[in-house]
């Protein structure tokens, strides 16, 4: 009977192992796919890098996730998606020509700022869709992304900090400030000073509960400048495919932004359109498992960072609107920098060095491996010290009575 009970197990183990391998091939950072791509032609490699760059906006290093996000962008607005892809391609190729780190390029780290630059330049253009001349400044600003990224990395590396989306913020604000709403060739939408929060016709009774719940996926979509819940849903699906932890913190951060908008009496239309959720979602993801090892302490820290980012969003939106500039992702960058620079004696609040940062699940496995290695090393040192002590004492007193 023992052999009969064991026989089905020998058949099930290879099947389950095969399924885990198939699932593992498409989830996480798809490192097996990355190894295969390295042996292919440059065109195939470039395609992989581009989709990884699109996904890296959400801290995801997965080309399939990037493909899903790109599909969502085309669902929102094909013109925006086209500009985003152009920005990613130009930024990635420019990084190659500038001789930037090839591992960083293959991970999409030189593409994601170009993605945002391309999309948001199309979003803020007053000429609307299919104004082909916009591709000229789009291409130039995207080409500048690796230049600005490399310069900022030289400074941020002194504190082992990422540059996040700072190049995107700098370049888009530079373009909008340089052109403005009355420019002859590249006019921008007119951004009015935001000198009041709560409109007179907004009240708790006038809240639309359905739109309020939809503002959570919309807030995730607004990271790419999209206000469609379908696009937000596809982006969340892409995050879930790569990392359930990132997907959960994206929802949590967007919900925190929505609640903060209500608490700060923000206009309902801004809350419904996800403008209060996008920066909070990014902040929550960054602290909740990407740059910190995920524990309940860092999970709580990520939630606090999301609420803090909401305050930062309210303040920076007002300040930037006076200059007729959008807030972009400045609130996220400043909030995340503050929370990454904190010092703590709590072992559970462990910030990872940048060179090992991966998806939260892999970060957790890395910490466990390091902890096991430290314990093994400590055990080995203790054993060596015990042997040395025995040697100093003249060895164990064993068998002496026989010699007597």
C-alpha positions, 0 to 999 in steps of 0.5 A: 500500500505504501508503494501504491500511495506513493506512485501517484505522487511521482506522477503529480510532482513533475506536472506541478513542477512544470506548471510552476516553471511555466508560471514563473516564466511569465511572472516576476522579472522574466529573467529566463526570457531576458537570458533568451533575448540576449542571444537574439538579434538587436531588434528583438532585444530592443523590443524587450527593452522598450516594453520593460521601459514602459512597465518600469514606470510602475517599478515593474521589470517585465516585458509582458506587463509592458505589453499589457500597459501599452495595450491599455494606453492604445485603448485610452488614446492611440496618439498618446500611446504612439508618443509614449512608444516613440519616447521610450524608443528614442530614450533607450537608443540614446542611452545605447549611443551614450554608452550607458550601463547595458544591464540598466538599459536591458532592464528598461531603466533608461526608457521609462522617463521617455515613456512619460515624457512622450505621453504627457507632452501629447496630453498637455498639447493644445493642438490635440491628437495627430499633430505630427509636428509634436513628434519633433520636440517629443523626440528631442526631449526623449533624447535628453532623458538619458543625459539628465538621468545620467547627470542626476544618477551621479549625484543621487548615487552618493546617497544610494538613491534612485532618480525616480521620474525626476528627468521626466518632471524636469523635461516636461516642465521645461517644455511647457514653460518654454512654449506656453499656451500662446506658442505659435507651433506648440501651444500648451493647455492653459493651466489656471492657478489653483487658488481654491480647493472646495467648489461651492457646489461640491458637498458630501451629498453630491458624491457619486459612490460609483465614480468614487470607487472607480477613481482607485483604478483611474488613479493608477492609470493617471500615472500614465496620464490616462483617466479611463478605468479600463486602462487603469484595470489593464495596468493593475492586471499587468502589475498583478502578473509581475508582482501581486505585492506591487499591485496591492500597494498600487490599489492601496496608495490610490485609495489613500489618495482618494480618501485624502482628497475627500478629507482635504475638500478637493474638487470632486472632479479631481478625485474622480479623475484620479489626480489624487491617486497617481502620486500616492500609488507610486509612493506606496509601491516604492516604499512598500516592498521595492526599495524596502524589504516588505514587512508589516512595518514597511507596509505601514510605512508605505501607507503613511508615505501615501497619505503624506504624498497626498498632502504634498500633492495638494501643496505642489499643485497649488504652487506649480499652478501659479507658474502655469505648470502641472504637478507631474510626479513631483509629489511622489519624488519628494515624498519617496526621497524623504521616506528613503532617507529616514534612519531607523534602528528597527531591523524590520525597516531594511532599505536595500542597496540599489544594485539588488533592488528587484520585485518585492517577492524577490527582495524578500527572498534575497533578505532570507538568503542573506540572513541564512548566510549570516547565521551560517557564518556566525555559527562557523565563527562560533565553532572556530572560536570553540576549537581555538579555546580547546586548543589553548586549554591543551585539548579535551581531557579524554583517555588520560586514565588509560595512560595512568 
